[in-house]
Every structure is written in structure tokens, then in C-alpha cells.
């Protein structure tokens, strides 16, 4: 759905040049990404969410450019993207950050697509203005890193290739690093090193998952002294395919904490083990009116602030519903509306997700902590915990039909933020007053696919703090970027 991407409907399209090469060249491209990227410092939640939005925008473009596996033996391509950020995070009135990313991808498929190997690497240069970084390292190289890489076996295609036989179900097995998403991604939407087996027929789709977080990704507990993230995830999802316009789903997955501290913290443990049960559906309510909705319950055990010998019981939940209407008229206008809820805990006075500064005073932890993703605004960008978020948005192509600006899209999103528990914390530590009203934000964007291989975007967000902030200064966020595919 639309809300999945922070940089909403970037509008880039096109395909890179595709040429056949020897298999050895493809394997060399794959091998360049044998290490995962290193997170520089302890960045803020908002900064991490903003960076994920840019990352997902580029990934969506690359995924659209992938050729159909049954038509290709070997293909490769890549893109270079440059993004400039100028923003106020409530701590520094202005930070300037430039990000350069070079991505190379390669895909090999053989035996009519029965076997598929795919890899995507990334080399990045991160450049802050002097003194603007979060870890005093203003310039840093990241990579080359394996962003995604997997092998997939398709039984249906294998039967067609090897036995000249058609079967009425599909069985796929994937092993490697890739995006994993349950439901609409409210509780789980993350890159995992995993094994996934998916069975589907005309009525049902069933997936089983066993995986772990990428070690160099940043953990949701930012206070924990650890050098790598180690969380194991096991789960299953069932989706019903028998309805023409609706796709209901149900899932359950477990998250087991295997992190270890690089140094001991007296009288503080950090382990957070959780289980998630979700229900929801996606589809179409009426012609041109799409919807998605998801409800998830979280249980498990956690440690609160200054807890070492006892663990709290997790009882939390989250909910999301989104509607989007596409008008069947020239200029392709769209309207969308969304409500997001994630429960909070009134005893979490400093952080909704960390152990240190987290739950205190009782043995119940009702703050939702997931591994999912939603668009929560460009500037404020709160984590999904202890919040109500209302969003309305609109977009259109003002110069549709013009030879040059046909693929220029303009749009806006407006957000209203409120706490679930007025005494509890949200992910922004500058919300330092015990009030429920967090504020509101207006975002604007322009996206232009200049050619099939070159695209440009600009984003501007302005957040107006509410009564929960002692500092009532508005915060701005500006992003502009170019992407060249080859």
C-alpha cells in the first residue's frame, strides 16, 4: 500500500541497459557484497526512519527494473543516487547531510526460472557538515556491502523444465538476505538473513519463516551497549486468495533476543523477547477505492528501567487502516487517509522502546515495540510506539501529456500526532512535557522521472510541536535527490 513508503510514490520508472556477460562476471559482482554495512554511531529514531524512506524509494525503483526470470539467463545493472538533507531535529537547529550511494545488482536465472540467484551491493559515502553528525565522524565510507542477496527455488517452474509437467500449486524456497514483510508491514517489515518456504494454490498462500536480523543494523534499544544486533525471528503467515477483491491474512511470529553487551551495566539487563499475532486484509472496497488494515497484539517479556532480576510482562497492540481513492480523470489525482495507533505505557518516562529509561513502577509493559514500518512524516518521524497518527494526503500529475513533464508528480501529506498515554514517552526525547498533544506536520513533495534512466525528487516537511514540547519552535526537513540508472 501507499503508506509503506516514506517518500510517497516517487514516480521514477524505466529500465537500465541490459547485456549478457559470462557467468564468472556475474559471480564477481555478487561477491563484492560479502560484508554488511556498519551503522555509524547511535543515530536518532527519526534519522533512522528518514534514511529508511530514502532507501526504500531506491529499492522500489530497482525492483521495478528487474527482468522476468523466465525470460533471462543473466542480467545486471545499477544506479547512482545523490541526496541532500537539510533539517532541524529539535536538538540542532540545522544539520546538513549529503549521501552518495552506488548500487550494483546482478540476477541469474536458469532452467526456465526454476533457480534464481540475485545480489545487490551498495557503496555509500556519508558527508555531514562539520559538527553535524551524531558520532563526531563527519565523513564516512560504508561498503561495499551486501544489501540483498538470495537463492530461490521454484518447484512449479522446475516441474515444467525437468518433467514437462504442470502442477496446480506453487512451492518456493528462498535462502539469503531480503526484505521480509508480514501482513501490511505494521509489525514486521525488515531485511533479514532468513530461510522462507511459501506454498500457494488458487485459494491459499502459506509461508514459514526462520531468520535473524542483519548484524550491522541498528537495534530498537538505542541505549544498549552492543556492537551487533542479534535477534532471531520465527513465524508463519496464512493469506486467503479465494476472494476476488480482498486478501485477508493472519500471522504469528516470535522474536528472540540474542544480543550481548560489549560492557556490563550495573543493575540493568536488556533482553526483550516478544510474540506478535496479527490479522488484517488488503483489497478494494469499491471501484478505484483501495484499502489496507491490520491489527496486531504483542506479548512477551522485557526488562524495565534498572531491572536485573525480574522481567516485565509485555501486553501491547497496534492498529492501522488506510484508504486511497484514484480518480478516473486526467492528471491522475489521488486522495488518501490513514489512521495509525501503537499503544504506550505511562511508566515509560524516557523512552517507549529502550530498557534503560523504560518501564518502571509495575510489572506490565504496554508499550508496542515492533519491527515494522509506516510513513510517519518527514520531519517529526516518530517510531510506532505510544502514538495516535492521523494522515491525509493528495497528489496529481499537473502536466500530464506534456512531452517533458508528463511524469512530474506533485503531492502533500498532513499529519496530526497524539500520545496514547500522556505521561509516557515517545521516541523523540525533546517531547519533555506530560501532555498528550504532540503536534502536527505538513509535507510536500515533487517527483519527476526526467528520462527512463534519470529521476529527481524534492521533499519538504514542517513540524509544529504541540503541548508535549517545551521548545515550541517549528522544525523543517528538506530533501532533494537525483537517481541515475544504468
FILOLUM-521694 format. One record per residue (C-alpha): residue in three letters; x negated, y negated, z negated. Coordinates in Angstrom, 2 decimals. Example, Ala and Ser with C-alpha at 12.3 -4.5 7.8 and 13.67 -1.06 7.14 Angstrom:
   residuo      east     north        up
       ALA    -12.30      4.50     -7.80
       SER    -13.67      1.06     -7.14
//
This chain:
   residuo      east     north        up
       UNK      0.00      0.00      0.00
       UNK     -0.91     -3.63      0.39
       UNK     -1.78     -4.20     -3.24
       UNK     -4.54     -1.64     -3.01
       UNK     -6.93     -4.17     -1.52
       UNK     -8.00     -7.31     -3.40
       UNK     -8.78     -9.10     -0.15
       UNK     -5.32     -8.57      1.26
       UNK     -5.02     -7.39      4.89
       UNK     -8.34     -8.71      6.09
       UNK     -7.25     -8.31      9.71
       UNK    -10.57     -7.06     11.07
       UNK    -10.43     -4.43     13.77
       UNK    -12.46     -2.98     16.58
       UNK    -14.88     -0.13     17.16
       UNK    -18.69      0.00     17.17
       UNK    -20.78      1.21     20.07
       UNK    -20.82      4.98     20.01
       UNK    -23.54      7.01     21.68
       UNK    -24.63     10.63     21.36
       UNK    -28.03     11.43     19.90
       UNK    -29.91     14.50     18.85
       UNK    -28.72     16.18     15.65
       UNK    -32.05     15.50     13.98
       UNK    -31.45     11.77     14.23
       UNK    -28.10     12.16     12.51
       UNK    -29.61     14.11      9.66
       UNK    -32.25     11.41      9.23
       UNK    -29.54      8.78      8.85
       UNK    -27.77     10.93      6.27
       UNK    -30.98     11.47      4.31
       UNK    -31.59      7.75      3.82
       UNK    -28.89      7.61      1.17
       UNK    -30.13     10.19     -1.27
       UNK    -30.05      7.82     -4.24
       UNK    -27.14      5.95     -5.79
       UNK    -27.15      2.20     -6.29
       UNK    -28.23      0.66     -9.59
       UNK    -25.92     -1.78    -11.28
       UNK    -27.78     -4.93    -12.14
       UNK    -27.11     -5.88    -15.72
       UNK    -23.88     -5.98    -17.69
       UNK    -21.59     -7.89    -15.38
       UNK    -18.19     -9.13    -16.47
       UNK    -14.98     -7.23    -15.74
       UNK    -13.77     -9.98    -13.40
       UNK    -17.05     -9.96    -11.45
       UNK    -16.87     -6.18    -11.01
       UNK    -13.28     -6.37     -9.78
       UNK    -14.13     -9.19     -7.36
       UNK    -17.05     -7.19     -5.96
       UNK    -14.87     -4.13     -5.53
       UNK    -12.45     -6.19     -3.45
       UNK    -15.23     -7.12     -1.03
       UNK    -16.49     -3.53     -0.96
       UNK    -13.05     -2.10     -0.19
       UNK    -12.50     -4.63      2.60
       UNK    -15.63     -3.41      4.39
       UNK    -14.76      0.24      3.75
       UNK    -11.32     -0.17      5.27
       UNK    -12.85     -1.58      8.43
       UNK    -15.37      1.26      8.73
       UNK    -12.68      3.89      8.13
       UNK    -10.57      2.40     10.93
       UNK    -13.55      2.68     13.26
       UNK    -14.14      6.39     12.64
       UNK    -13.50      8.57     15.69
       UNK    -11.14     11.53     15.62
       UNK    -13.17     14.55     14.57
       UNK    -11.73     16.90     17.18
       UNK    -13.00     14.62     19.96
       UNK    -16.59     14.12     18.91
       UNK    -19.72     16.11     18.21
       UNK    -21.86     13.35     16.76
       UNK    -21.36      9.61     16.33
       UNK    -22.93      6.87     14.31
       UNK    -22.65      3.13     13.77
       UNK    -22.89      0.46     11.14
       UNK    -22.25     -3.11     10.15
       UNK    -23.91     -6.09      8.54
       UNK    -21.90     -8.34      6.24
       UNK    -22.75    -11.59      4.50
       UNK    -20.57    -13.02      1.72
       UNK    -20.97    -16.28     -0.18
       UNK    -19.30    -16.72     -3.59
       UNK    -18.91    -19.99     -5.49
       UNK    -16.88    -19.62     -8.65
       UNK    -16.19    -20.60    -12.26
       UNK    -15.89    -17.63    -14.64
       UNK    -14.96    -19.59    -17.77
       UNK    -18.50    -19.31    -19.15
       UNK    -20.44    -21.18    -16.47
       UNK    -18.60    -23.96    -14.66
       UNK    -20.21    -22.97    -11.38
       UNK    -22.03    -19.86    -10.20
       UNK    -23.28    -19.31     -6.66
       UNK    -23.91    -15.82     -5.36
       UNK    -24.84    -14.50     -1.91
       UNK    -24.54    -10.87     -0.93
       UNK    -26.07     -9.24      2.15
       UNK    -25.03     -5.66      2.97
       UNK    -26.31     -3.41      5.73
       UNK    -24.32     -0.20      6.13
       UNK    -25.10      2.74      8.43
       UNK    -22.76      5.66      8.91
       UNK    -23.04      8.97     10.72
       UNK    -20.47     11.69     11.35
       UNK    -20.93     15.13     12.83
       UNK    -18.06     17.49     13.61
       UNK    -18.21     20.83     15.35
       UNK    -16.05     23.85     16.20
       UNK    -13.07     21.62     17.04
       UNK    -13.37     19.77     13.75
       UNK    -13.42     22.86     11.53
       UNK    -16.60     21.50      9.96
       UNK    -17.30     17.84      9.29
       UNK    -20.32     16.10      7.79
       UNK    -20.16     12.39      7.03
       UNK    -22.50      9.94      5.29
       UNK    -22.59      6.20      4.79
       UNK    -25.57      4.36      3.32
       UNK    -25.89      0.81      2.10
       UNK    -28.84     -1.54      1.62
       UNK    -27.99     -4.74     -0.26
       UNK    -29.71     -7.95     -1.20
       UNK    -28.12     -9.86     -4.09
       UNK    -29.06    -13.51     -4.38
       UNK    -27.86    -15.75     -7.23
       UNK    -28.76    -19.39     -7.60
       UNK    -31.42    -19.85    -10.26
       UNK    -29.93    -19.15    -13.69
       UNK    -26.54    -17.97    -12.38
       UNK    -26.99    -14.20    -12.66
       UNK    -25.72    -12.17    -15.63
       UNK    -29.05    -10.45    -16.36
       UNK    -31.65    -13.17    -15.54
       UNK    -32.55    -11.33    -12.31
       UNK    -31.52    -13.87     -9.70
       UNK    -32.70    -11.86     -6.67
       UNK    -32.48     -8.11     -6.36
       UNK    -32.57     -5.38     -3.72
       UNK    -30.19     -2.44     -4.03
       UNK    -30.77      0.66     -1.96
       UNK    -30.89      2.30      0.34
       UNK    -28.02      4.08     -1.42
       UNK    -25.55      6.80     -0.60
       UNK    -22.18      5.05     -0.61
       UNK    -20.22      8.05      0.67
       UNK    -21.30     11.48      1.84
       UNK    -19.47     14.79      2.09
       UNK    -18.91     18.07      3.90
       UNK    -15.33     19.13      4.70
       UNK    -13.97     22.45      5.94
       UNK    -10.57     22.65      7.65
       UNK     -9.06     26.16      7.74
       UNK     -6.37     25.29     10.30
       UNK     -8.95     24.00     12.77
       UNK    -11.22     26.96     12.04
       UNK     -8.46     29.43     12.87
       UNK     -7.85     27.58     16.12
       UNK    -11.56     27.56     17.02
       UNK    -12.57     31.05     15.92
       UNK     -9.41     33.15     16.30
       UNK     -7.40     31.12     18.83
       UNK     -4.56     31.26     16.32
       UNK     -2.24     28.60     14.93
       UNK     -1.21     28.67     11.26
       UNK      1.67     26.65      9.80
       UNK     -0.25     25.28      6.82
       UNK     -3.43     23.32      6.25
       UNK     -6.17     24.11      3.75
       UNK     -9.06     21.68      3.40
       UNK    -12.08     21.86      1.10
       UNK    -14.33     18.85      0.54
       UNK    -17.56     18.59     -1.42
       UNK    -19.57     15.42     -1.88
       UNK    -19.13     11.73     -2.68
       UNK    -15.98      9.97     -1.55
       UNK    -13.04      7.88     -2.72
       UNK    -10.54      9.86     -4.80
       UNK     -7.07      8.49     -5.39
       UNK     -4.12      9.96     -7.25
       UNK     -0.67      8.51     -6.58
       UNK     -0.97      4.88     -5.54
       UNK     -4.27      4.47     -7.41
       UNK     -2.92      2.93    -10.62
       UNK     -4.74      5.38    -12.92
       UNK     -7.35      6.87    -10.58
       UNK     -8.92      5.22     -7.54
       UNK    -12.67      5.62     -7.70
       UNK    -15.73      7.01     -5.95
       UNK    -16.54     10.45     -7.40
       UNK    -19.03     13.21     -6.76
       UNK    -16.49     15.99     -6.50
       UNK    -15.00     19.14     -5.06
       UNK    -11.42     18.87     -3.80
       UNK     -9.20     21.55     -2.30
       UNK     -5.97     20.45     -0.59
       UNK     -3.14     22.71      0.63
       UNK     -0.29     21.27      2.69
       UNK      2.64     22.54      4.75
       UNK      5.85     20.98      6.04
       UNK      7.23     20.48      2.51
       UNK      4.41     20.18      0.01
       UNK      0.88     18.92     -0.50
       UNK     -1.13     20.21     -3.45
       UNK     -4.63     19.01     -4.35
       UNK     -7.03     20.29     -7.00
       UNK     -9.98     18.16     -8.13
       UNK    -13.18     18.70    -10.11
       UNK    -15.64     15.84    -10.16
       UNK    -17.71     13.31    -12.03
       UNK    -18.37      9.59    -11.88
       UNK    -21.31      8.28     -9.90
       UNK    -24.08      7.91    -12.43
       UNK    -25.09      4.37    -11.46
       UNK    -21.53      2.99    -11.55
       UNK    -20.69      0.72    -14.47
       UNK    -18.66      2.23    -17.29
       UNK    -15.45      0.63    -18.53
       UNK    -17.04      0.33    -22.01
       UNK    -19.45     -2.54    -21.38
       UNK    -20.76     -2.53    -24.98
       UNK    -22.11      1.00    -24.81
       UNK    -25.93      1.23    -24.65
       UNK    -26.28      3.74    -21.81
       UNK    -28.28      3.85    -18.59
       UNK    -25.91      6.08    -16.59
       UNK    -22.19      6.77    -16.50
       UNK    -21.28     10.40    -17.14
       UNK    -17.57     11.17    -17.08
       UNK    -16.10     14.44    -15.81
       UNK    -12.68     14.41    -14.17
       UNK    -10.43     17.43    -13.52
       UNK     -6.90     17.28    -12.20
       UNK     -4.20     18.23     -9.76
       UNK     -1.62     16.33     -7.72
       UNK      1.59     17.52     -6.06
       UNK      3.31     15.49     -3.33
       UNK      6.66     16.35     -1.70
       UNK      6.75     15.85      2.09
       UNK     10.29     17.02      2.83
       UNK     11.98     13.59      2.82
       UNK     11.86     11.54      5.99
       UNK     11.17      8.16      4.36
       UNK      9.95      8.94      0.86
       UNK      6.85     10.62     -0.57
       UNK      7.36     11.36     -4.28
       UNK      4.37     12.63     -6.24
       UNK      3.33     13.89     -9.66
       UNK     -0.14     14.43    -11.10
       UNK     -2.16     15.17    -14.19
       UNK     -5.89     14.71    -14.73
       UNK     -8.31     14.83    -17.61
       UNK    -11.30     12.54    -18.18
       UNK    -14.04     13.92    -20.42
       UNK    -16.73     11.60    -21.80
       UNK    -20.29     12.93    -21.43
       UNK    -22.09      9.61    -21.79
       UNK    -25.10      9.41    -24.08
       UNK    -26.52      6.32    -25.75
       UNK    -30.04      5.15    -24.99
       UNK    -30.31      3.92    -28.56
       UNK    -28.23      4.66    -31.67
       UNK    -25.70      2.17    -33.00
       UNK    -25.26      2.48    -36.78
       UNK    -21.71      3.47    -37.79
       UNK    -20.40      3.31    -34.23
       UNK    -19.51      6.13    -31.85
       UNK    -18.18      5.55    -28.33
       UNK    -16.66      8.74    -26.89
       UNK    -13.40      8.19    -25.00
       UNK    -11.59     11.34    -23.80
       UNK     -8.25     10.85    -22.06
       UNK     -5.50     12.62    -20.14
       UNK     -3.14     10.98    -17.62
       UNK      0.27     12.15    -16.45
       UNK      1.79     10.22    -13.57
       UNK      4.97     10.09    -11.49
       UNK      5.87      7.90     -8.55
       UNK      6.78      7.54     -4.91
       UNK      5.97      5.61     -1.74
       UNK      8.12      5.06      1.32
       UNK     10.73      2.89      2.97
       UNK     13.96      1.66      1.33
       UNK     15.35      0.06      4.50
       UNK     14.04     -0.78      7.97
       UNK     10.84     -2.84      7.55
       UNK     11.11     -2.73      3.72
       UNK      8.32     -0.60      2.23
       UNK      7.87      0.23     -1.45
       UNK      5.49      1.93     -3.84
       UNK      5.93      2.68     -7.53
       UNK      4.01      4.60    -10.17
       UNK      4.37      5.30    -13.88
       UNK      1.55      6.85    -15.89
       UNK      1.21      7.99    -19.51
       UNK     -2.21      8.14    -21.12
       UNK     -3.08     10.32    -24.12
       UNK     -6.32     11.49    -25.71
       UNK     -8.84     10.48    -28.36
       UNK    -11.04      7.40    -28.76
       UNK    -13.31      5.67    -31.25
       UNK    -12.37      2.25    -32.57
       UNK    -14.47     -0.59    -33.91
       UNK    -17.02      0.65    -36.47
       UNK    -15.62      4.19    -36.25
       UNK    -18.08      7.05    -36.50
       UNK    -16.47      9.89    -38.48
       UNK    -12.88      9.61    -37.26
       UNK    -11.16      9.27    -33.91
       UNK     -8.03      7.41    -32.91
       UNK     -5.11      8.90    -31.00
       UNK     -4.51      7.33    -27.56
       UNK     -0.87      6.64    -26.70
       UNK     -0.70      4.19    -23.80
       UNK      1.05      3.74    -20.48
       UNK      1.17      1.67    -17.30
       UNK      3.67      0.93    -14.54
       UNK      3.61     -0.66    -11.09
       UNK      6.21     -1.43     -8.44
       UNK      5.67     -3.23     -5.14
       UNK      7.95     -4.25     -2.28
       UNK      6.84     -5.52      1.11
       UNK      9.02     -6.74      3.97
       UNK      7.76     -7.16      7.53
       UNK      9.92     -9.45      9.64
       UNK     10.51     -8.16     13.16
       UNK      9.90    -11.55     14.77
       UNK      6.96    -13.28     16.48
       UNK      3.96    -14.25     14.32
       UNK      4.50    -11.11     12.17
       UNK      5.40    -12.77      8.86
       UNK      5.29    -10.62      5.70
       UNK      6.68    -11.12      2.21
       UNK      5.65     -9.04     -0.79
       UNK      6.39     -8.88     -4.50
       UNK      4.82     -6.78     -7.23
       UNK      5.05     -6.19    -10.97
       UNK      2.18     -4.51    -12.87
       UNK      2.22     -3.52    -16.53
       UNK     -0.51     -1.96    -18.69
       UNK      0.04     -1.51    -22.41
       UNK     -2.13     -3.12    -25.06
       UNK     -3.00     -2.73    -28.74
       UNK     -2.55     -5.58    -31.25
       UNK     -5.52     -4.31    -33.30
       UNK     -7.96     -4.68    -30.41
       UNK     -9.08     -8.23    -31.17
       UNK    -12.20     -8.48    -29.00
       UNK    -11.82     -6.01    -26.15
       UNK     -8.99     -3.89    -24.63
       UNK    -11.40     -1.20    -23.36
       UNK    -14.61     -1.19    -25.45
       UNK    -15.20      0.81    -28.61
       UNK    -17.28     -1.88    -30.30
       UNK    -14.89     -4.77    -30.84
       UNK    -11.98     -2.46    -30.03
       UNK     -9.25     -0.77    -32.03
       UNK     -9.21     -1.27    -35.78
       UNK     -6.83     -1.04    -38.72
       UNK     -4.93      2.11    -37.74
       UNK     -5.43      5.47    -36.04
       UNK     -3.39      4.69    -32.92
       UNK     -4.91      3.22    -29.77
       UNK     -2.18      1.96    -27.43
       UNK     -4.43      0.07    -25.00
       UNK     -4.29      1.52    -21.48
       UNK     -7.71      2.33    -20.01
       UNK     -7.68      3.83    -16.53
       UNK     -9.96      4.40    -13.57
       UNK     -7.59      2.83    -11.04
       UNK     -7.40     -0.41     -9.13
       UNK     -4.94     -3.18     -8.29
       UNK     -5.17     -6.67     -6.86
       UNK     -5.08     -8.85     -9.98
       UNK     -6.15    -12.15     -8.41
       UNK     -9.32    -13.67     -7.04
       UNK    -10.36    -15.91     -9.92
       UNK     -8.94    -14.50    -13.18
       UNK     -9.11    -10.84    -12.02
       UNK     -8.20     -9.17    -15.35
       UNK     -8.63     -5.46    -15.97
       UNK     -5.40     -3.46    -16.17
       UNK     -5.02     -3.39    -19.94
       UNK     -2.70     -5.39    -22.26
       UNK     -1.17     -7.32    -19.36
       UNK      2.02     -8.07    -17.50
       UNK      1.31     -9.34    -13.98
       UNK      3.87    -10.69    -11.52
       UNK      2.78    -11.37     -7.95
       UNK      4.49    -12.79     -4.86
       UNK      2.77    -13.10     -1.50
       UNK      3.28    -14.07      2.12
       UNK      1.25    -14.00      5.32
       UNK      1.63    -14.55      9.07
       UNK     -0.30    -14.91     12.34
       UNK      0.27    -18.58     13.27
       UNK     -1.30    -18.45     16.75
       UNK     -0.14    -15.03     17.91
       UNK     -0.55    -14.74     21.66
       UNK     -3.39    -17.25     21.89
       UNK     -6.42    -15.65     23.63
       UNK     -8.84    -16.86     20.96
       UNK     -6.84    -16.96     17.71
       UNK     -4.38    -14.11     18.25
       UNK     -5.84    -12.17     15.29
       UNK     -6.09    -15.07     12.85
       UNK     -4.02    -14.37      9.74
       UNK     -3.16    -16.86      7.00
       UNK     -1.71    -15.84      3.66
       UNK     -1.20    -16.59     -0.01
       UNK     -0.63    -14.73     -3.29
       UNK      0.68    -16.27     -6.51
       UNK      0.22    -14.59     -9.90
       UNK      1.74    -15.00    -13.37
       UNK     -0.09    -13.37    -16.31
       UNK      1.23    -12.46    -19.75
       UNK     -0.07    -10.26    -22.55
       UNK      1.74     -7.12    -23.66
       UNK      0.52     -7.67    -27.25
       UNK     -0.03    -11.33    -28.03
       UNK     -2.50    -10.56    -30.84
       UNK     -4.55     -8.14    -28.74
       UNK     -7.47     -8.87    -26.43
       UNK     -7.60     -8.89    -22.65
       UNK    -10.67     -8.24    -20.52
       UNK    -11.59    -11.95    -20.35
       UNK    -13.33    -12.81    -23.66
       UNK    -12.60    -16.52    -23.22
       UNK     -8.90    -15.79    -23.94
       UNK     -9.69    -16.52    -27.57
       UNK     -6.29    -17.55    -29.00
       UNK     -3.49    -15.27    -30.18
       UNK     -0.89    -16.28    -27.65
       UNK      0.97    -14.19    -25.10
       UNK      0.81    -16.64    -22.19
       UNK     -2.38    -16.09    -20.16
       UNK     -1.69    -18.46    -17.28
       UNK     -1.06    -18.40    -13.55
       UNK     -3.06    -18.39    -10.32
       UNK     -2.63    -19.29     -6.67
       UNK     -4.75    -17.62     -3.99
       UNK     -5.06    -18.48     -0.29
       UNK     -6.84    -16.64      2.46
       UNK     -7.67    -16.74      6.17
       UNK     -8.86    -13.70      8.12
       UNK     -9.94    -13.81     11.73
       UNK    -11.03    -10.93     13.96
       UNK    -13.05    -13.08     16.35
       UNK    -14.01    -10.17     18.59
       UNK    -13.81     -6.39     18.30
       UNK    -17.17     -6.45     16.52
       UNK    -17.21     -9.77     14.65
       UNK    -14.86    -10.97     11.93
       UNK    -14.68    -13.78      9.40
       UNK    -12.77    -14.37      6.20
       UNK    -12.33    -17.17      3.67
       UNK    -10.64    -16.83      0.26
       UNK     -9.82    -19.44     -2.34
       UNK     -8.29    -18.85     -5.76
       UNK     -7.43    -21.31     -8.54
       UNK     -6.56    -20.05    -12.03
       UNK     -4.78    -22.26    -14.58
       UNK     -5.32    -20.91    -18.13
       UNK     -2.35    -20.59    -20.46
       UNK     -1.96    -20.95    -24.22
       UNK     -4.23    -17.94    -24.88
       UNK     -7.26    -20.05    -23.85
       UNK     -8.75    -22.83    -25.94
       UNK    -10.50    -24.08    -22.81
       UNK     -7.71    -25.29    -20.51
       UNK    -10.00    -26.13    -17.59
       UNK     -8.86    -24.61    -14.31
       UNK    -11.16    -22.05    -12.68
       UNK    -11.84    -21.86     -8.97
       UNK    -13.12    -18.99     -6.85
       UNK    -14.28    -19.39     -3.26
       UNK    -15.47    -16.67     -0.92
       UNK    -16.41    -16.77      2.73
       UNK    -17.98    -13.98      4.72
       UNK    -18.84    -12.59      8.14
       UNK    -19.00     -8.95      9.25
       UNK    -20.66     -7.72     12.42
       UNK    -20.07     -4.12     13.51
       UNK    -22.41     -2.27     15.83
//
